[in-house]
Amino acid sequence: MLSRSARMHLAAMRLIEMQCAALHTVSYIWGGYTLDIYQGRLLREHHDLDYLTMNLDGVKPHLARLFGQRGWLTKELSNGDLAIRSHEVKIQLGNIVEVGHHIRWTHAGPRGYFAFPRHWLQPEPVRFYGADVHVVEPELEYVIKEFRKLLNPDWEAREPDIIEQEQLRAMLQARGIDPESLCAQVVAWTLTPA
């Protein structure tokens, strides 16, 4: 039996998929839920949902309006992300855009980006507890955990992060992918304060 929190998160995943489809865009789950989705089952309780949304900057006002009409609170964060909240669910959408064969994630707004290969985003949704959800590939999730300090200097690795990184490493190695080779496929840029 799923917890109330897990059921609320699954409902939120369905809603994100529906609202993004209505706006002809896609949001990809990254972070805590990714390993659960790869394994096809809930592995632990989660506190929020993290997404990368294709062309978020262009659809942000529309998403805010659509969620607002359903009683959700929305707020644009200082880095350009969109925070969406209800009483029980927290969602954060980050902006990604396609640049050639790469995806650029503007994780720090105009002050920084993280670019990675396009094929690190699952092209088709994955079935997870009756919901069709888009998710990042294990390669991207692993590299995000490797680069966490670059993405957010205040991001301290928690025990679940370390456990998930080891599980991702094993998953990649089982697929014949050298996890250490993945970092060479990304470009990270951050404007250093003067």
The 8 nearest C-alpha neighbors of each residue, nearest first, counted from 0:
[[1, 2, 3, 6, 5, 41, 128, 4],
 [2, 0, 5, 6, 3, 4, 41, 44],
 [1, 3, 5, 4, 6, 0, 44, 7],
 [2, 4, 6, 5, 7, 1, 8, 87],
 [5, 3, 7, 2, 6, 8, 87, 44],
 [4, 6, 8, 2, 7, 3, 1, 9],
 [7, 5, 9, 3, 8, 4, 10, 2],
 [8, 6, 4, 10, 5, 9, 3, 11],
 [9, 7, 11, 5, 10, 6, 12, 4],
 [8, 10, 12, 6, 11, 7, 5, 13],
 [11, 9, 7, 13, 8, 12, 6, 14],
 [10, 12, 8, 14, 9, 13, 15, 7],
 [13, 11, 9, 15, 14, 10, 8, 16],
 [14, 12, 10, 16, 11, 15, 130, 17],
 [13, 15, 11, 17, 12, 16, 18, 10],
 [16, 14, 12, 18, 17, 13, 19, 11],
 [17, 15, 13, 19, 14, 18, 20, 12],
 [16, 18, 14, 20, 15, 19, 13, 21],
 [19, 17, 21, 15, 20, 16, 14, 22],
 [20, 18, 22, 24, 16, 21, 25, 17],
 [19, 21, 23, 17, 22, 18, 24, 16],
 [20, 22, 18, 19, 23, 17, 24, 16],
 [21, 23, 19, 20, 24, 18, 58, 61],
 [24, 22, 20, 21, 19, 25, 18, 58],
 [23, 25, 19, 22, 20, 53, 26, 54],
 [26, 24, 19, 53, 52, 27, 20, 23],
 [25, 27, 52, 51, 50, 53, 133, 28],
 [28, 26, 134, 133, 51, 50, 135, 52],
 [29, 27, 50, 134, 49, 135, 133, 51],
 [28, 30, 33, 49, 50, 135, 134, 27],
 [31, 29, 32, 33, 49, 28, 140, 48],
 [30, 32, 33, 45, 29, 34, 48, 35],
 [31, 33, 35, 34, 30, 36, 29, 28],
 [34, 32, 36, 35, 29, 31, 30, 37],
 [33, 35, 37, 36, 32, 38, 31, 163],
 [36, 34, 41, 38, 32, 40, 33, 37],
 [35, 37, 39, 33, 34, 38, 127, 32],
 [38, 36, 34, 35, 39, 33, 40, 137],
 [37, 39, 35, 36, 40, 34, 41, 42],
 [40, 38, 36, 37, 35, 127, 41, 128],
 [41, 39, 35, 38, 42, 36, 127, 128],
 [40, 42, 35, 43, 39, 36, 44, 38],
 [43, 41, 35, 40, 44, 34, 38, 32],
 [44, 42, 41, 45, 35, 32, 31, 159],
 [43, 45, 46, 5, 42, 41, 4, 2],
 [46, 44, 47, 43, 31, 32, 5, 48],
 [45, 47, 44, 48, 89, 88, 4, 31],
 [48, 46, 89, 90, 45, 88, 49, 8],
 [47, 49, 90, 89, 91, 50, 28, 46],
 [50, 48, 91, 29, 28, 90, 30, 92],
 [51, 49, 28, 92, 27, 29, 26, 93],
 [50, 52, 93, 27, 26, 92, 94, 95],
 [53, 51, 26, 55, 94, 95, 93, 25],
 [52, 54, 95, 55, 96, 25, 24, 94],
 [55, 53, 96, 56, 57, 95, 94, 52],
 [56, 54, 94, 58, 52, 57, 59, 53],
 [55, 57, 59, 54, 58, 94, 79, 60],
 [58, 56, 55, 54, 59, 60, 61, 53],
 [57, 59, 55, 61, 56, 60, 62, 54],
 [58, 60, 62, 56, 61, 55, 57, 63],
 [61, 59, 63, 62, 58, 64, 57, 56],
 [60, 62, 64, 58, 63, 59, 65, 22],
 [63, 61, 65, 59, 64, 60, 66, 58],
 [62, 64, 60, 66, 61, 65, 73, 67],
 [63, 65, 67, 61, 62, 66, 68, 60],
 [66, 64, 62, 68, 67, 63, 61, 69],
 [67, 65, 69, 71, 63, 68, 64, 62],
 [66, 68, 64, 71, 70, 69, 65, 63],
 [67, 69, 65, 66, 70, 64, 71, 63],
 [70, 68, 66, 67, 71, 65, 64, 72],
 [69, 71, 67, 68, 66, 72, 85, 65],
 [72, 70, 67, 85, 66, 84, 69, 73],
 [73, 71, 84, 83, 67, 85, 70, 74],
 [74, 72, 83, 82, 63, 84, 71, 81],
 [73, 75, 82, 81, 76, 83, 72, 63],
 [74, 76, 81, 80, 79, 82, 77, 73],
 [75, 77, 80, 79, 78, 81, 74, 82],
 [76, 78, 79, 75, 80, 108, 107, 81],
 [79, 77, 108, 107, 76, 80, 106, 109],
 [80, 78, 76, 108, 77, 75, 81, 94],
 [81, 79, 93, 76, 92, 78, 75, 94],
 [80, 82, 75, 92, 91, 74, 76, 83],
 [83, 81, 91, 74, 73, 90, 75, 92],
 [84, 82, 73, 90, 72, 89, 91, 81],
 [85, 83, 89, 72, 71, 88, 90, 73],
 [84, 86, 71, 88, 87, 72, 89, 83],
 [85, 87, 88, 84, 89, 71, 72, 70],
 [86, 88, 85, 89, 4, 7, 84, 8],
 [89, 87, 85, 84, 86, 47, 8, 90],
 [88, 90, 84, 47, 83, 48, 85, 91],
 [91, 89, 48, 83, 47, 82, 49, 84],
 [90, 92, 82, 49, 81, 50, 83, 48],
 [91, 93, 50, 81, 80, 51, 52, 49],
 [94, 92, 51, 80, 52, 50, 106, 91],
 [93, 95, 55, 52, 104, 105, 51, 54],
 [96, 94, 104, 53, 103, 54, 52, 51],
 [97, 95, 54, 103, 102, 53, 98, 104],
 [96, 98, 102, 101, 99, 103, 95, 100],
 [99, 97, 101, 102, 100, 96, 103, 114],
 [98, 100, 101, 97, 102, 117, 116, 96],
 [101, 99, 117, 98, 116, 102, 97, 118],
 [102, 100, 116, 117, 98, 115, 99, 97],
 [101, 103, 97, 114, 115, 117, 96, 98],
 [102, 104, 114, 96, 95, 113, 105, 97],
 [105, 103, 95, 113, 112, 106, 94, 114],
 [104, 106, 112, 108, 107, 94, 111, 103],
 [105, 107, 104, 112, 108, 111, 93, 78],
 [106, 108, 111, 78, 110, 105, 109, 112],
 [107, 109, 78, 105, 110, 79, 106, 111],
 [108, 110, 111, 107, 105, 78, 112, 190],
 [111, 109, 190, 107, 108, 189, 112, 105],
 [112, 110, 189, 107, 188, 109, 105, 190],
 [111, 113, 105, 104, 188, 106, 187, 103],
 [112, 114, 187, 104, 103, 186, 188, 105],
 [115, 113, 103, 186, 102, 185, 104, 101],
 [114, 116, 185, 101, 102, 184, 117, 103],
 [117, 115, 101, 118, 119, 102, 100, 184],
 [118, 116, 101, 119, 102, 100, 120, 115],
 [117, 119, 120, 116, 121, 122, 136, 101],
 [120, 118, 136, 117, 139, 116, 135, 138],
 [119, 121, 135, 118, 136, 122, 117, 134],
 [122, 120, 123, 135, 136, 134, 133, 119],
 [123, 121, 120, 124, 133, 118, 134, 119],
 [124, 122, 121, 125, 133, 132, 134, 120],
 [123, 125, 133, 132, 131, 126, 122, 121],
 [124, 126, 132, 131, 133, 127, 123, 134],
 [127, 125, 131, 130, 129, 132, 128, 124],
 [126, 128, 130, 129, 39, 36, 131, 125],
 [129, 127, 130, 126, 40, 9, 39, 131],
 [128, 130, 127, 126, 131, 9, 13, 132],
 [131, 129, 127, 126, 128, 13, 132, 9],
 [130, 132, 126, 125, 124, 127, 129, 133],
 [133, 131, 124, 125, 130, 134, 126, 16],
 [132, 134, 124, 27, 125, 28, 121, 26],
 [133, 135, 27, 28, 121, 132, 29, 136],
 [134, 136, 120, 121, 27, 29, 119, 28],
 [135, 137, 119, 138, 120, 139, 121, 134],
 [138, 136, 140, 139, 141, 167, 135, 171],
 [139, 137, 141, 136, 140, 142, 119, 181],
 [140, 138, 142, 141, 137, 136, 119, 143],
 [139, 141, 137, 143, 142, 138, 144, 29],
 [142, 140, 144, 138, 139, 143, 137, 167],
 [141, 143, 145, 139, 144, 140, 146, 182],
 [144, 142, 146, 140, 145, 141, 147, 139],
 [143, 145, 147, 141, 142, 146, 140, 164],
 [144, 146, 142, 143, 147, 141, 148, 182],
 [147, 145, 143, 149, 144, 148, 142, 150],
 [146, 148, 150, 144, 149, 145, 143, 151],
 [149, 147, 152, 151, 150, 146, 154, 153],
 [150, 148, 146, 147, 151, 152, 187, 189],
 [149, 151, 147, 148, 146, 152, 106, 107],
 [150, 152, 148, 154, 153, 149, 147, 146],
 [151, 153, 148, 154, 149, 150, 147, 155],
 [152, 154, 151, 155, 148, 147, 150, 149],
 [155, 153, 151, 152, 148, 147, 156, 150],
 [154, 156, 153, 157, 148, 147, 152, 151],
 [157, 155, 160, 154, 161, 158, 159, 147],
 [158, 156, 160, 159, 155, 161, 162, 154],
 [157, 159, 161, 160, 162, 156, 163, 155],
 [160, 158, 162, 161, 157, 163, 156, 31],
 [161, 159, 163, 157, 158, 162, 156, 164],
 [160, 162, 164, 158, 163, 159, 165, 157],
 [161, 163, 159, 165, 164, 160, 158, 166],
 [164, 162, 166, 160, 165, 161, 159, 167],
 [163, 165, 167, 161, 166, 162, 160, 168],
 [166, 164, 168, 162, 167, 163, 169, 161],
 [167, 165, 163, 169, 168, 164, 170, 162],
 [166, 168, 170, 164, 165, 169, 163, 141],
 [167, 169, 165, 171, 166, 170, 164, 178],
 [170, 168, 172, 166, 167, 171, 173, 165],
 [169, 171, 167, 173, 168, 172, 166, 174],
 [172, 170, 174, 176, 168, 173, 169, 167],
 [171, 173, 175, 176, 169, 174, 170, 177],
 [174, 172, 170, 171, 175, 169, 176, 168],
 [173, 175, 171, 172, 176, 170, 169, 177],
 [176, 174, 172, 173, 171, 177, 170, 178],
 [177, 175, 172, 171, 174, 178, 173, 180],
 [176, 178, 179, 180, 172, 175, 171, 181],
 [179, 177, 180, 181, 176, 168, 171, 172],
 [178, 180, 177, 181, 182, 183, 176, 142],
 [181, 179, 178, 177, 182, 183, 184, 176],
 [182, 180, 183, 184, 179, 178, 142, 138],
 [181, 183, 184, 180, 185, 142, 179, 178],
 [182, 184, 181, 185, 180, 186, 179, 115],
 [185, 183, 182, 181, 115, 186, 116, 180],
 [186, 184, 115, 114, 183, 182, 187, 113],
 [187, 185, 114, 113, 188, 115, 184, 183],
 [186, 188, 113, 112, 114, 185, 189, 111],
 [189, 187, 111, 112, 113, 186, 190, 110],
 [188, 190, 111, 110, 191, 112, 187, 107],
 [191, 189, 110, 111, 192, 188, 109, 193],
 [190, 192, 189, 193, 110, 111, 188, 107],
 [193, 191, 190, 110, 189, 111, 109, 107],
 [192, 191, 190, 110, 189, 111, 109, 188]]
